[in-house]
Amino acid sequence: MARNELAVVEGNLFLVSNLVGDIEPATPHGLYYADTRFLSRYTLRLDGQPPLPLSAENVEHHAATFYLTNPAMKGLPSGSLTIIRNRQVRDRAQDDLTLLNYTGRTLRLRLTLDFAADFADIFEVRGAITPRPVPVTVAVGPEGRLTFTTHYPAFDCQTVVDFSERPTFSDTQATFRLVLPPHGRKTLALSITPLVDQATAVPACPRGGLRLRPMPTLPADELVQPEAVQAPEVDRWVAELPRLSTEHVALAQAYERALRDLTGLRLNVRADGGYYLPAAGLPWYMALFGRDALITSIQTLLLGPGLAVGTLRALAEYQAVERDEFRDEEPGKIPHEVRVGRLAALSEVPHARYYGSVDATPLYLVLLWETYRWTGDLTLVRQLLPAAEAALGWLERYGDVDGDGFVEYLCHSRLGLRNQGWKDSEDAICFADGTLAEGPIALIEVQGYVYAAKTGLAGIYRLLGQDERALELEKQAAVLRAQIDDAFWMPDEGYFALALDGRKRRVDSITSNPGHCLWAGALELSRAAAVAERLLADDLFSGWGVRTMSTAMATYNPLSYHNGSVWPHDNSLIAAGLARYGFSTHAQRIIWGLLDASTHFAAHRLPELFAGHERQPAGFPVDYPGANTPQAWAAGAVVLMLQTLLGLGPGDEELLVAPPPGVPALTLEGVWYRGRRLDISSTGGVVPVLGTRSAH
C-alpha cells in the first residue's frame, strides 16, 4: 500500500482508504470481504467540498482515527472545524463522525456522504482480469437504510448502510443538515455490512467443510450507535503472547508491531469458530495462501502453536485428491491459494482451489515436524499423518517431473503461474544474462525444503516406532544433499545456482535463494561457509538486508519485485540458517540491518518488501511501490529474528537457549513450550513460570 493510504483489517474483512478516510472511485480503495469489493465509493463532503487531512493513524490493526478540518468555505475560514473520523472493522465497518465547532457562532452545514458498490472481484481490482461489471440495484428503505444488491449466477451479495440518524437521500448520496452551536459538537455514526450468500460463495473443499464465517444480518429497525474502539478478544490474544523486555528500541517496537499485525491477519476459516491461520497480507492477499501460512507458522512457533495447528488442519482439508490441470492440482499437493470471490465460484479463475506452488507441500511436512518439536503433541501428529503421507506421495510421484531426484514445477493451467516458487513473478527465474529459464524448473531452495521435509518425517516415523521407514527417508535425504552439491554448485562462482532448467543447465544467477538451504540444513559445512560470505558481499547485501538478486546480474533492478529488492521473510530464513551453521556475526548483520530499516517505516512495520538500493550514511530504505503491508511473513520475520538472537530451539525435552556473543540484554516472558510457560533471558537462560496460560 502507498503511504497516502490507510487500512483497517479484521480477518476476512478490510477497508482501504485515503488519509481523509474516503474510498475514492477509480482506485483500488474499498471495503472488501470474501474477495469482493462491497464498497467502491464512500466520500465525505462539507457544503460540497472535501475536508483537509490533518493526521491519520491506525490505533489498532482493526481501527483508525482521521483528524480533518474544513477548507475555506463561504464565510468560514479554513481550520474553524475539526472533524474526527473514528473507524473500526469487526463483523462490519463502522465510522463515527464527530464535528467540533471552534467558532463563537452557530454554524449551519451540509454534510454529504456518497456511496457506490461495484461488487468487483479482487482479481478485477488488481488488474489481473479484465473487469466485467455486474448488475447492481440500489434501494432506500423506509427506515433510512441504503442497500446495494447484486444477483449473479452462483454469487449473491449485498451491501447494507445504516445510519444513527435518518438522512435525506438523492440517489446514493446521504445528506445531513447540521446545526452546530458556538463551540459545540455533533456526532453521527454509520455502519456498512457486507452480506454474502454463503451457500454459493464457498469453494469446494476436497477433504472437509471449511468456510468463511458468515456476516450477520442487521434488524431492519436497528439504528447504529457510536462505539468505543475496542476488541476484547484481540486484546486477550495479544496479552497471552510472550512479552519482550529490552533496551534495544527498534527490536522492541518491531516486535510489538509484529504481534499486532499477526493478530489482525488471522483468518477464522470455520463457520463454527474452529481455528485460525494467517492470511498472507493486506490488501491483495487476505486469503488462505499455503506457502505464506506455512512459513509464517514456522517463523512464529515461539508465540505458541495456535497458528501452526490451524494452518496444518486447514491445509490438510484442502489437500488435493485428484488431477486437474486447470488448477495445477495433483493428489497429495498442498494448495497455493484459496479464493471465494465471484470469479473463483464460477471457475473463471482456478483459485477456488489453486495448487500452483512447488514448495507448499514439502513445507507442510517441515511445519508438522517443527510443531511436534515445540509441542510434543503426538496425538496431533497421528491425526495429520495421512495428510503427511499424501504429501510425501506427491513429492515422490508427481513432484519429480523427470525422475532425476529433484522436485520441479511446470505450469499446466492456462491461467496458472509460470513460476511456482516463492519468487513467482514472470521474470524471476532467469540466467545471469537475463535469459528466462524454461521448465520443468528445479529451484535450489525447494530441494532444501525437501531435504528438511524428509528428515522431519523420518523423525516422526521414529516416534511412531516405524524405524525402517525412518531409515529409508534419512538415506534419501543424504542422497539429496549430495545431489544438491553436485548439480547446483558453480565452481567458478563459488556459489550455488538459482535453479536447474528443463535441460538440466545451471540457472547461474546469483540470488538469495541458496540461503534457504542453510535454514533447511541441506548444505555441507564447507559450502555453507562460502555461501555465508557471498550472501554478505556488497553485491547481495544492501546494508539493510540481503537482496533477492546480485547487482551484477543483467536483470538486477532495486525496484524489481524479485530481482533486486529486499524481502524481510527471505532475510529472516537466511539469518536463521546462518546461525544454524555457526555464522552468528553474519546473521546479526542481517538482523540489525532489517531492524534499522524498520525504524524508517510507518508504525515500525517491516513491509512485504522494499527497494534494494545501497544503504547510504544517514540514509533510509526506499519504499517498494504497492508493497503489501501488513504482511504475515514480514511480521513473522521479526519473531524468527528474535528467536535467532536468543539462540532458541527445541531440544528433545527442554527448550535450548544459546544466545551468540554480541546480543544485547533481552528477556522474553511467557514462551510456550511443551505445555509450560518459560521466561527466557539472553543472559540468564530459562526460568519456568508458575501457573499456566493458554497457548492460543
ZIBELGI-V712518 format. One record per residue. RES is the residue in one letter. PHI is phi in whole degrees, 0 to 359 (999 if undefined). OMEGA is omega in radians with two decimals (999 if undefined). D_LAST is the distance of its C-alpha to the last C-alpha in Angstrom with 1 decimal. Layout:
BEGIN
res->(RES:RES)
phi->(PHI:PHI)
omega->(OMEGA:OMEGA)
d_last->(D_LAST:D_LAST)
END
This chain:
BEGIN
res->(M:A:R:N:E:L:A:V:V:E:G:N:L:F:L:V:S:N:L:V:G:D:I:E:P:A:T:P:H:G:L:Y:Y:A:D:T:R:F:L:S:R:Y:T:L:R:L:D:G:Q:P:P:L:P:L:S:A:E:N:V:E:H:H:A:A:T:F:Y:L:T:N:P:A:M:K:G:L:P:S:G:S:L:T:I:I:R:N:R:Q:V:R:D:R:A:Q:D:D:L:T:L:L:N:Y:T:G:R:T:L:R:L:R:L:T:L:D:F:A:A:D:F:A:D:I:F:E:V:R:G:A:I:T:P:R:P:V:P:V:T:V:A:V:G:P:E:G:R:L:T:F:T:T:H:Y:P:A:F:D:C:Q:T:V:V:D:F:S:E:R:P:T:F:S:D:T:Q:A:T:F:R:L:V:L:P:P:H:G:R:K:T:L:A:L:S:I:T:P:L:V:D:Q:A:T:A:V:P:A:C:P:R:G:G:L:R:L:R:P:M:P:T:L:P:A:D:E:L:V:Q:P:E:A:V:Q:A:P:E:V:D:R:W:V:A:E:L:P:R:L:S:T:E:H:V:A:L:A:Q:A:Y:E:R:A:L:R:D:L:T:G:L:R:L:N:V:R:A:D:G:G:Y:Y:L:P:A:A:G:L:P:W:Y:M:A:L:F:G:R:D:A:L:I:T:S:I:Q:T:L:L:L:G:P:G:L:A:V:G:T:L:R:A:L:A:E:Y:Q:A:V:E:R:D:E:F:R:D:E:E:P:G:K:I:P:H:E:V:R:V:G:R:L:A:A:L:S:E:V:P:H:A:R:Y:Y:G:S:V:D:A:T:P:L:Y:L:V:L:L:W:E:T:Y:R:W:T:G:D:L:T:L:V:R:Q:L:L:P:A:A:E:A:A:L:G:W:L:E:R:Y:G:D:V:D:G:D:G:F:V:E:Y:L:C:H:S:R:L:G:L:R:N:Q:G:W:K:D:S:E:D:A:I:C:F:A:D:G:T:L:A:E:G:P:I:A:L:I:E:V:Q:G:Y:V:Y:A:A:K:T:G:L:A:G:I:Y:R:L:L:G:Q:D:E:R:A:L:E:L:E:K:Q:A:A:V:L:R:A:Q:I:D:D:A:F:W:M:P:D:E:G:Y:F:A:L:A:L:D:G:R:K:R:R:V:D:S:I:T:S:N:P:G:H:C:L:W:A:G:A:L:E:L:S:R:A:A:A:V:A:E:R:L:L:A:D:D:L:F:S:G:W:G:V:R:T:M:S:T:A:M:A:T:Y:N:P:L:S:Y:H:N:G:S:V:W:P:H:D:N:S:L:I:A:A:G:L:A:R:Y:G:F:S:T:H:A:Q:R:I:I:W:G:L:L:D:A:S:T:H:F:A:A:H:R:L:P:E:L:F:A:G:H:E:R:Q:P:A:G:F:P:V:D:Y:P:G:A:N:T:P:Q:A:W:A:A:G:A:V:V:L:M:L:Q:T:L:L:G:L:G:P:G:D:E:E:L:L:V:A:P:P:P:G:V:P:A:L:T:L:E:G:V:W:Y:R:G:R:R:L:D:I:S:S:T:G:G:V:V:P:V:L:G:T:R:S:A:H)
phi->(999:282:290:265:234:219:230:237:213:215:64:283:251:209:227:244:217:277:278:273:99:275:267:274:294:63:226:284:302:160:259:240:205:53:59:224:270:268:216:249:212:201:238:247:226:249:48:85:245:287:289:260:284:252:201:209:208:285:267:207:298:261:214:213:234:245:258:230:219:275:285:296:236:305:76:223:294:299:87:284:240:242:247:250:248:269:233:210:234:223:269:201:260:222:242:251:252:244:252:243:264:257:260:267:224:287:245:246:232:249:256:241:244:243:235:205:225:257:53:289:289:297:293:288:296:288:86:284:229:298:300:229:302:252:290:233:252:240:217:241:281:298:273:93:273:259:230:242:224:233:247:230:307:69:201:252:223:212:248:244:246:240:235:287:228:285:273:264:242:227:59:259:262:251:240:242:265:252:240:252:291:306:56:262:217:214:238:240:226:213:232:234:244:273:236:231:287:298:293:255:257:247:288:297:245:301:245:196:234:294:201:293:295:288:282:285:259:280:301:296:258:280:263:279:246:303:232:286:284:202:205:304:295:295:299:295:298:295:297:277:281:303:260:258:239:197:273:279:298:298:295:298:291:295:294:297:295:298:298:295:292:298:297:290:271:291:258:264:259:236:297:270:72:296:204:250:214:278:290:287:175:255:261:269:237:276:202:283:239:302:301:296:296:293:294:300:295:295:297:246:297:289:280:123:272:303:294:296:295:299:296:299:290:294:292:297:287:264:301:292:236:213:262:205:296:302:257:51:257:217:305:91:282:273:293:274:206:233:238:231:281:299:294:290:298:267:59:279:231:277:273:301:208:247:245:282:219:276:256:297:292:295:295:300:293:298:295:300:295:294:295:298:299:277:254:68:271:285:298:300:300:297:296:262:300:302:294:296:290:294:296:299:300:295:304:277:263:252:293:272:297:244:74:264:94:251:270:238:230:208:287:251:285:292:244:270:272:296:250:233:265:291:270:254:286:301:257:287:254:216:285:302:274:98:295:287:281:254:276:291:249:253:278:298:291:295:295:296:298:295:302:295:296:289:292:293:293:299:299:295:298:294:299:272:79:258:294:295:294:297:297:297:292:297:296:299:296:296:297:298:301:293:295:302:296:288:272:258:289:250:303:293:265:63:202:268:290:295:193:248:272:294:260:65:273:289:280:272:296:267:223:280:306:300:300:292:290:295:301:281:74:263:247:292:301:297:289:300:297:294:296:300:294:291:297:263:290:298:284:255:268:277:104:261:174:281:287:291:214:296:293:276:278:297:263:300:206:298:253:279:300:233:243:142:280:244:248:302:294:303:293:293:291:298:298:298:292:300:296:301:268:93:265:291:296:298:300:291:301:293:297:292:298:294:293:299:299:299:290:264:262:304:61:59:258:289:279:309:200:216:293:268:299:295:291:251:304:59:269:210:290:262:297:266:300:80:299:290:203:287:232:299:281:286:295:299:301:297:294:294:296:297:300:294:297:277:65:277:192:289:263:298:231:256:282:271:228:215:296:284:301:93:277:291:296:226:228:241:261:87:288:271:215:48:84:238:257:232:260:246:231:287:244:239:79:247:235:297:257:289:86:229:225:291:245:62)
omega->(3.13:-3.12:3.09:3.08:3.14:-3.10:2.95:-3.01:2.98:3.12:-3.05:-3.04:3.08:-3.11:3.12:-3.10:2.97:-3.05:2.93:-3.05:-3.11:2.90:-3.06:3.08:3.12:3.03:3.04:3.10:3.06:2.94:-3.01:2.97:3.12:3.10:-3.07:3.09:-3.09:3.06:-3.11:2.99:3.05:-3.05:3.14:3.10:3.04:-3.07:3.06:-3.09:3.09:3.06:3.13:3.14:3.02:-3.13:3.13:3.13:2.93:2.99:2.98:3.12:-3.06:-3.01:3.11:3.06:3.12:3.02:-3.07:3.00:-3.11:2.93:3.03:-3.13:-3.08:3.10:-3.09:3.14:3.05:3.12:3.14:-3.11:2.86:3.06:3.11:-3.10:3.09:-3.03:3.00:3.01:2.99:3.00:3.05:3.05:3.10:3.01:2.94:-3.09:3.12:3.10:-3.12:-3.12:-3.13:3.06:3.12:-3.13:3.11:-3.14:3.05:-3.00:3.04:3.12:-3.08:3.04:-3.09:-3.02:2.93:3.07:-3.12:3.14:3.12:3.02:-3.07:3.08:3.09:-3.14:-3.13:-3.11:3.12:-3.14:3.10:-3.09:3.06:-3.05:3.08:3.12:-3.11:3.03:-3.11:3.13:3.02:-3.12:-3.13:3.14:3.11:3.12:3.10:-3.13:2.99:-3.05:2.96:3.02:-3.06:-3.13:3.10:-3.11:3.10:-3.11:3.09:3.00:-3.08:3.13:3.12:-3.05:3.08:3.04:-3.12:3.06:2.89:-3.04:2.91:-3.02:-3.11:3.10:3.06:-3.04:3.07:3.04:-3.00:3.02:-3.13:3.11:3.11:-3.13:-3.12:-3.12:3.11:3.12:3.02:3.09:3.03:3.07:3.10:-3.08:3.03:3.12:-3.12:2.97:-3.03:-3.11:-3.09:-3.00:-3.11:3.13:3.07:-3.13:-2.97:-2.98:-3.07:-3.04:3.14:3.09:3.07:3.00:-3.14:3.03:-3.14:3.01:-3.11:2.99:-3.04:-3.08:-3.09:3.02:-3.12:3.11:3.08:-3.10:2.96:3.12:-3.13:3.08:-3.02:-3.10:3.11:3.13:3.13:-3.11:3.13:-3.12:-3.13:-3.10:-3.14:-3.11:-3.10:3.01:3.13:3.04:3.07:-2.95:-3.09:3.12:-3.14:-3.12:-3.14:-3.14:3.14:3.12:-3.14:3.13:-3.14:-3.13:3.11:3.09:-3.11:-3.10:3.12:3.03:2.97:-2.96:3.09:3.11:-3.13:3.11:-2.97:-3.08:-3.05:2.92:-3.08:2.90:-3.04:-3.10:-3.08:0.10:-2.89:-3.01:3.08:-3.07:3.09:3.03:-3.04:-3.09:-3.08:-3.13:-3.12:-3.14:3.10:-3.14:3.07:-3.12:-2.90:-3.11:3.12:3.05:-3.04:-3.01:-3.00:-3.12:-3.12:-3.13:3.10:3.12:-3.13:-3.10:-3.11:-3.11:3.06:-3.13:3.10:-3.13:-3.04:3.10:-3.10:3.07:3.12:-3.07:3.13:-3.11:-3.00:-3.00:3.06:-3.05:3.12:-3.06:3.11:-3.04:3.01:-2.98:3.10:-3.11:-3.09:-3.13:-3.08:-3.10:3.08:-3.12:-3.13:-3.12:3.02:2.91:-3.06:-2.86:2.94:2.93:3.13:-2.98:-3.08:3.10:-3.09:-3.01:-3.10:-3.06:3.03:3.13:3.07:3.13:3.10:-3.12:3.13:3.13:-3.13:3.10:3.06:-3.09:-3.14:-3.03:-3.01:-3.04:-3.14:3.08:3.10:-3.14:-3.14:-3.14:-3.06:-3.13:3.09:3.09:3.13:-3.12:3.05:3.10:3.08:3.10:3.10:3.14:-3.03:-3.04:-3.02:-3.05:3.10:-2.99:-3.02:3.02:-3.11:3.13:3.12:3.07:-3.09:3.01:3.05:-3.10:3.09:-3.07:3.11:3.10:-3.06:-3.11:3.08:3.12:-2.93:2.91:-3.11:2.99:-2.95:3.05:-3.00:-3.02:-2.96:-3.05:-3.04:3.09:-3.12:3.14:3.09:3.13:3.13:3.10:3.09:-3.02:0.00:-3.01:3.06:-3.14:-3.12:-3.07:3.13:3.10:3.05:3.11:-3.14:3.07:3.14:3.14:-3.10:3.09:3.10:3.13:3.04:3.08:3.11:3.14:3.10:3.09:-3.09:3.10:-3.13:-3.00:-3.12:3.11:3.11:-3.12:3.13:3.13:3.10:3.08:3.12:3.14:3.13:3.09:-3.13:3.13:3.12:3.13:3.10:-3.11:-3.09:-2.99:-3.00:-3.08:3.13:-3.05:-3.10:-3.14:-3.04:-3.03:-3.13:3.07:3.07:-3.01:2.89:3.12:-3.07:3.09:3.12:3.01:3.08:3.03:-2.78:3.06:3.06:-3.00:3.10:-2.98:-3.13:3.10:3.10:3.10:3.00:3.12:-3.11:-3.10:-2.98:-3.09:2.99:-3.05:-3.12:3.09:-3.13:3.13:3.12:3.12:-3.14:-3.14:-3.09:-3.12:-3.11:3.06:-3.00:-3.08:3.09:-3.08:-3.06:-2.97:3.03:-3.11:3.11:3.09:3.06:-3.12:3.11:3.10:-3.12:-3.09:-3.07:-3.08:3.12:3.04:-3.10:3.12:3.01:-3.10:-3.10:-3.06:3.06:3.10:3.10:3.13:3.14:-3.09:3.09:-3.13:-3.13:3.09:3.11:-3.14:3.10:3.12:3.09:3.11:3.13:-3.12:3.06:-3.13:-3.01:3.12:3.09:-3.13:-3.10:3.06:3.12:-3.07:-3.11:3.06:3.13:3.13:3.01:3.13:-3.07:-3.11:-3.11:-3.13:-3.12:3.09:3.13:-3.04:2.99:3.13:3.07:3.12:2.98:-2.99:-3.08:3.12:-3.13:3.11:3.13:3.04:-3.10:-3.12:-3.11:3.09:-3.08:3.14:2.91:-3.09:3.05:3.11:3.08:3.11:0.03:3.10:-2.97:-3.06:2.94:3.03:3.11:3.12:-3.14:-3.14:3.13:3.10:3.07:3.08:3.13:3.12:-3.14:-3.10:-3.08:3.03:3.13:3.01:3.12:3.12:-3.05:3.02:-3.11:3.13:-3.13:-3.13:-3.13:3.08:3.07:-3.14:3.12:3.14:3.14:2.99:3.12:-3.05:3.01:3.05:-3.11:-3.13:3.08:3.04:-3.14:3.00:-3.09:2.97:-3.05:3.09:3.08:3.14:-3.02:3.06:-2.99:3.07:3.09:3.11:3.11:-3.10:-3.10:2.99:-3.09:-3.13:3.07:999)
d_last->(29.6:32.7:32.8:34.6:31.7:28.6:25.6:22.9:20.0:17.2:16.0:19.2:21.4:23.0:26.4:28.5:31.7:34.2:34.3:36.2:33.4:35.6:34.9:38.1:39.8:40.6:37.5:34.0:32.7:31.3:28.6:26.8:24.8:24.9:26.7:29.4:30.9:31.3:33.2:35.5:37.5:36.6:39.1:40.2:43.9:45.9:49.5:48.9:47.6:44.2:42.8:42.5:39.2:38.7:35.1:31.8:28.3:24.6:23.4:19.8:18.8:19.5:22.6:25.9:29.2:32.6:35.7:38.9:42.5:45.6:48.1:51.8:52.8:56.1:57.0:53.6:52.9:49.7:47.1:48.3:45.0:41.3:39.0:35.3:33.0:29.5:27.3:23.8:22.1:19.6:21.0:24.3:25.9:27.8:30.4:32.0:35.4:37.1:40.7:42.4:46.2:47.5:51.1:53.6:54.5:53.1:51.6:51.6:49.2:48.3:44.5:43.9:40.7:41.3:39.0:38.9:36.6:37.6:34.6:34.9:32.7:30.7:32.8:35.8:34.5:33.8:37.3:36.4:38.2:41.3:40.4:41.9:42.0:41.0:42.9:41.4:42.8:42.5:43.0:43.2:42.7:44.9:42.0:41.7:38.7:39.0:37.8:37.9:37.8:38.3:39.2:38.9:39.2:35.7:34.1:34.5:32.9:33.6:32.9:33.4:34.4:34.7:36.4:36.6:40.4:42.5:43.9:47.0:46.5:48.5:47.0:43.5:44.2:43.1:45.3:45.1:48.2:47.1:49.3:48.0:50.1:50.9:47.8:45.9:42.6:41.3:37.8:37.1:33.9:33.1:30.3:30.1:28.4:28.2:28.8:28.8:30.3:27.3:29.6:31.3:28.7:26.3:27.0:27.8:25.1:26.8:24.5:22.6:22.3:19.7:20.6:19.8:18.9:22.4:23.6:25.2:28.9:30.4:33.3:36.5:37.6:34.4:35.1:32.5:32.0:31.0:27.4:25.8:23.2:19.8:16.4:14.7:11.4:11.4:12.6:10.0:7.2:9.8:10.8:7.8:8.6:11.6:14.9:17.9:21.5:24.4:27.8:27.4:27.1:26.5:23.5:22.0:22.6:21.4:18.1:17.4:18.6:16.4:13.2:14.6:15.8:12.8:11.2:14.4:14.7:11.8:13.6:13.0:15.4:16.0:18.2:16.4:13.1:11.8:9.5:9.3:11.3:13.2:16.6:19.3:20.8:22.8:25.3:26.4:23.3:20.9:20.5:19.1:20.8:20.4:21.5:19.6:16.2:17.0:18.2:15.4:12.8:15.3:15.8:12.3:11.2:11.7:8.8:6.5:6.9:4.8:7.9:10.2:9.7:10.1:13.0:14.6:14.7:16.0:18.5:19.7:20.7:22.6:24.2:28.0:30.3:33.6:35.7:36.1:37.7:37.0:33.3:33.8:32.2:32.8:31.4:28.3:27.5:24.1:24.4:25.0:24.5:23.9:25.5:26.3:29.2:32.8:34.1:31.5:32.0:35.8:35.4:37.2:34.7:32.9:29.4:28.2:27.4:28.8:28.6:30.5:28.4:29.7:26.8:23.7:24.8:25.2:22.0:20.2:21.6:20.7:17.0:17.1:18.9:16.9:13.6:15.7:17.0:13.8:12.4:15.8:14.6:18.1:17.4:15.3:18.2:20.7:19.2:19.2:22.5:24.7:23.0:23.3:27.0:27.7:26.4:28.7:31.5:31.2:31.6:34.6:36.3:35.6:34.1:37.3:39.6:42.8:42.3:42.5:39.3:37.2:34.7:36.1:35.6:38.2:37.6:39.1:38.0:40.5:37.7:35.4:34.6:37.5:35.1:31.9:30.3:28.1:31.4:32.3:34.9:38.4:40.0:37.2:38.7:42.2:44.8:45.9:48.8:46.5:47.4:44.5:43.5:44.1:42.0:40.8:38.9:37.2:34.9:34.7:30.9:30.3:32.4:30.2:27.1:29.0:30.0:26.4:25.5:28.4:27.8:24.2:25.2:28.0:25.5:23.8:27.2:28.2:25.3:26.5:30.0:31.4:33.2:35.7:33.3:31.4:34.7:35.8:32.7:33.2:36.8:35.9:33.6:36.5:38.9:36.7:36.4:40.2:40.6:38.5:40.7:43.8:43.2:41.3:42.8:45.5:48.0:49.7:46.6:44.9:41.7:39.9:40.6:38.1:38.8:41.5:43.1:44.6:47.7:45.8:46.8:44.5:43.1:44.1:42.1:40.6:36.9:33.5:32.5:33.7:31.3:28.5:30.5:30.1:26.3:26.8:29.3:32.0:34.9:37.5:37.6:40.9:39.7:36.5:38.7:40.6:37.5:36.2:39.5:39.8:36.3:37.3:40.8:41.9:42.0:38.3:36.8:37.3:36.5:33.2:31.9:33.0:34.6:34.0:37.8:40.6:43.0:45.9:44.9:47.0:44.1:42.3:41.5:39.1:38.2:37.6:34.2:34.2:37.5:37.3:34.3:31.5:27.9:25.2:23.0:26.2:27.0:23.6:24.1:27.8:27.0:24.6:27.4:30.1:28.3:27.9:31.7:32.4:33.3:31.3:33.9:33.6:29.8:30.0:32.7:30.3:27.3:29.6:31.3:28.1:27.0:30.5:30.3:27.2:29.3:31.6:29.1:28.2:25.2:25.1:23.3:24.2:25.3:25.2:28.6:31.6:35.2:36.6:39.4:40.5:39.2:42.1:42.9:41.4:40.1:36.8:34.8:36.0:33.9:33.7:34.8:32.1:29.2:25.9:23.9:21.1:20.5:17.2:18.7:20.7:17.7:16.2:19.7:19.3:16.3:18.2:21.3:19.8:18.9:22.5:24.0:22.5:23.5:20.1:19.9:18.8:21.8:22.8:21.1:20.7:19.1:22.1:23.0:26.2:26.5:29.7:32.6:32.6:29.0:29.0:27.4:23.6:21.1:17.3:15.8:12.6:12.0:9.8:12.4:13.3:11.8:13.1:12.7:15.6:17.6:19.3:22.7:25.1:27.9:26.7:24.4:21.5:21.1:18.9:17.2:18.3:15.9:12.3:9.1:5.7:3.8:0.0)
END
